[in-house]
Amino acid sequence: MKIDIITIFPQVLTSPFAEGIVHRACEKGLLEIGITNLREFTTDRHKTTDDLPFGGGGGMVMKPEPIFKAAHSLINNSSSQPRTILLSPQGRTLDQTLCNQLSQENHLILICGRYSGVDERVRKHLITDEISIGDYILSGGEVCAMVLVEAVVRLLPGALGNEESAQEDSFQSGLLGGPRYTRPQEFQGLPIPEILLSGDHEKVRVWRRKEALLRTLLRRPDLLERNKLTEEDQAILEKIRNGSAD
Ligand SMILES: C[S@@+](CC[C@H](N)C(=O)[O-])C[C@H]1O[C@@H](n2cnc3c(N)ncnc32)[C@H](O)[C@@H]1O
């Protein structure tokens, strides 16, 4: 997968991608990250990327010409049809379903806005998607791009080591993940649940599922309504609700 990020602050993006899973995915050849400095696509001496808003109002607006030029240079050099994504608080909210979809793509181009946002013609005539990371406002799209990249890259086959399974993550199977424990077996008088020491893999699997369902029921019941539950999940949930679960 190739991910290109268009930004006026390329240096903000270098260190987050120099470590961890994203870096490892690049090393393994699963991922290539390109950072494009928007200022290189300006034509004036001051490398201007923003201007005053027509009709007045506060805040500068990012000019359309450099953004179109930068995106087209990447699109024209692409071997596939890239998804060209504007990071924007007004877009579709990023969730695990969307991350799974994006992880299937060959090439993503992410456009980071700044100031009061980008010229509306970018939204109307350039991009294929507009994606928000949540209902709050950041000063720029760079941190939003990092969030998207990290969430998508964990889903690339081979990106995680054996010890980290994306399939067990919250949301991936429609539920919150259950509790996790590690050594020591007893910490400050607090033991781990005995079933985890039983060696009975099937019992442990069912216990984990029950804990994930219980946690989801208590914290995010909306997820249970939104996702199709298996017959086994429904039976466990029934037991939780009538108090007969172990
Ligand atoms: C200060 S914001 C502009 C907000 C804009 N005035 C609005 O009300 O929609 C500047 C840039 O940060 C990015 N941004 C801020 N919050 C975001 C969010 N929640 N999701 C995605 N991008 C965001 C976008 O690229 C945006 O163009």
The ligand as a Gaussian input file, in Angstrom:
#p B3LYP/6-31G(d) Opt

LIG

0 1
 C       -9.147000      24.524000      12.267000
 S       -9.601000      23.247000      11.173000
 C      -10.831000      24.024000      10.177000
 C      -12.231000      23.757000      10.618000
 C      -13.283000      24.399000       9.739000
 N      -13.313000      25.806000       9.930000
 C      -14.647000      23.801000      10.051000
 O      -15.383000      24.404000      10.822000
 O      -14.980000      22.739000       9.517000
 C       -8.210000      23.137000      10.084000
 C       -7.992000      21.791000       9.453000
 O       -7.728000      20.821000      10.456000
 C       -8.187000      19.556000      10.014000
 N       -9.110000      19.052000      11.039000
 C       -9.457000      19.656000      12.180000
 N      -10.266000      18.918000      12.923000
 C      -10.446000      17.757000      12.257000
 C      -11.181000      16.565000      12.505000
 N      -11.923000      16.417000      13.592000
 N      -11.114000      15.569000      11.591000
 C      -10.375000      15.691000      10.474000
 N       -9.678000      16.820000      10.163000
 C       -9.702000      17.835000      11.044000
 C       -8.836000      19.742000       8.654000
 O       -7.910000      19.380000       7.656000
 C       -9.129000      21.228000       8.650000
 O       -9.154000      21.752000       7.331000

